[in-house]
Amino acid sequence: MSRFAEVIVLARGAEEVMEPLTRPDENREWHQCFTRVDDWVFAGLSRPSERCYTWVTQFIRHNWHGLLSHLESLDWPNPHSVQVLVRDEDDDCFGLWMIYDGKLTEVPLPRTKREPFSASLTGVLSRTDRYPLSGEQG
């Protein structure tokens, strides 16, 4: 089954943690590689541990089982800074996942609702304000 999903990972000081995910690895349950997008430093910050990096990948098939649990298991130097954005092809917007109590957990976004959908690994994230309320003019 062909499905598109885009994943963005943002984290501070995580160059070493994410580097292996930028190379192919047949032992991973999923096989796409991440690409580092930038290496800019937040204004005034100079220590490497405070640099925030971004990595992106796009899955073109329904083959990213295990990705979220793999990211959750990594030894992040600043786990509180890890943000994972996931947008499946049927989602209205990216969902936000962060590490809480050692678990990668979806953070509820205002005016959104996630519903199960068998063709998607995460379900479908819909904007609840996407359509006018009954009786409103669009």
C-alpha positions in Angstrom: 0.0 0.0 0.0 1.4 3.4 -1.0 1.1 6.0 1.7 3.0 9.2 2.2 4.1 10.4 5.6 6.5 13.2 6.5 8.5 13.3 9.7 10.5 16.2 11.2 12.7 15.8 14.3 13.9 18.9 16.2 16.3 18.5 19.2 19.1 20.3 21.0 22.6 18.9 20.9 21.5 15.7 19.2 23.9 15.5 16.3 25.5 12.3 17.6 22.2 10.7 18.4 20.7 11.4 15.0 23.8 10.7 12.9 23.2 6.9 12.6 19.6 7.7 11.4 21.1 9.6 8.4 22.6 6.3 7.0 20.9 3.2 5.8 20.6 0.3 8.3 19.1 -3.0 7.4 18.6 -3.8 11.1 16.0 -1.1 11.6 12.3 -1.9 11.2 12.0 1.1 8.9 14.6 2.0 6.2 14.3 5.7 5.2 17.1 8.0 6.3 16.8 11.4 7.9 18.5 14.5 6.3 19.8 17.2 8.6 18.4 20.5 7.4 20.3 23.2 9.3 22.8 23.9 12.0 21.8 27.4 13.1 22.2 28.5 16.6 19.6 30.3 18.6 20.5 33.9 19.1 23.4 34.3 21.6 23.9 30.6 22.3 27.3 29.2 21.5 27.6 25.9 23.3 27.0 22.8 21.1 24.6 21.4 23.6 22.3 24.4 23.1 22.2 24.2 19.3 18.9 23.1 17.9 19.0 20.9 14.8 16.3 19.7 12.4 16.1 16.4 10.5 13.5 15.5 8.0 12.4 12.4 6.1 9.5 11.3 3.9 8.1 7.8 3.9 6.6 6.8 0.6 5.1 3.6 1.8 3.3 2.3 4.8 6.7 1.2 6.1 7.6 3.3 9.1 6.5 0.9 11.9 8.8 1.2 14.8 10.0 4.7 14.1 8.4 6.5 17.0 9.4 3.8 19.5 13.0 3.9 18.0 13.2 7.7 18.5 11.8 7.3 22.0 14.5 4.8 22.9 17.4 7.0 21.9 19.8 8.5 24.5 18.9 12.1 23.9 21.2 14.6 25.6 18.2 17.0 26.1 15.1 14.8 26.0 12.9 17.8 27.0 13.9 19.5 23.7 12.9 16.7 21.4 9.9 17.5 19.2 8.7 15.1 16.5 6.3 16.4 13.9 4.3 13.8 11.9 2.0 14.4 9.0 0.4 11.4 7.2 -1.1 12.1 3.8 -4.7 12.4 5.2 -3.8 14.7 8.1 -4.9 18.3 7.9 -1.7 19.4 9.8 1.4 18.0 11.5 0.9 16.3 14.9 3.4 17.1 17.6 5.0 14.4 19.7 7.3 15.1 22.7 9.0 13.0 25.3 7.2 12.9 28.7 8.3 10.6 31.4 10.5 8.8 29.0 7.7 8.1 26.4 7.2 9.8 23.1 3.6 11.1 23.5 1.4 13.1 21.2 0.7 16.6 22.5 -3.0 17.5 21.9 -3.2 20.5 19.6 -6.1 23.0 20.0 -8.9 22.6 17.4 -7.7 19.2 16.3 -8.9 15.6 16.7 -7.1 12.3 15.9 -9.3 9.4 14.9 -8.2 5.8 14.1 -7.7 5.0 10.5 -6.5 1.5 9.5 -4.4 2.8 6.5 -2.4 5.1 8.8 0.0 4.2 11.6 -1.1 7.2 13.7 -4.7 7.7 12.6 -5.9 10.8 11.0 -5.4 14.3 12.5 -8.2 16.6 11.5 -8.7 20.3 12.2 -12.1 20.7 14.0 -12.4 24.3 12.6 -11.8 23.2 9.0 -15.4 23.5 8.0 -17.9 26.2 9.0 -20.2 25.3 11.9 -23.7 24.3 10.9 -25.6 27.4 9.8 -22.6 29.5 9.1 -21.9 31.0 5.7 -18.5 29.8 4.3 
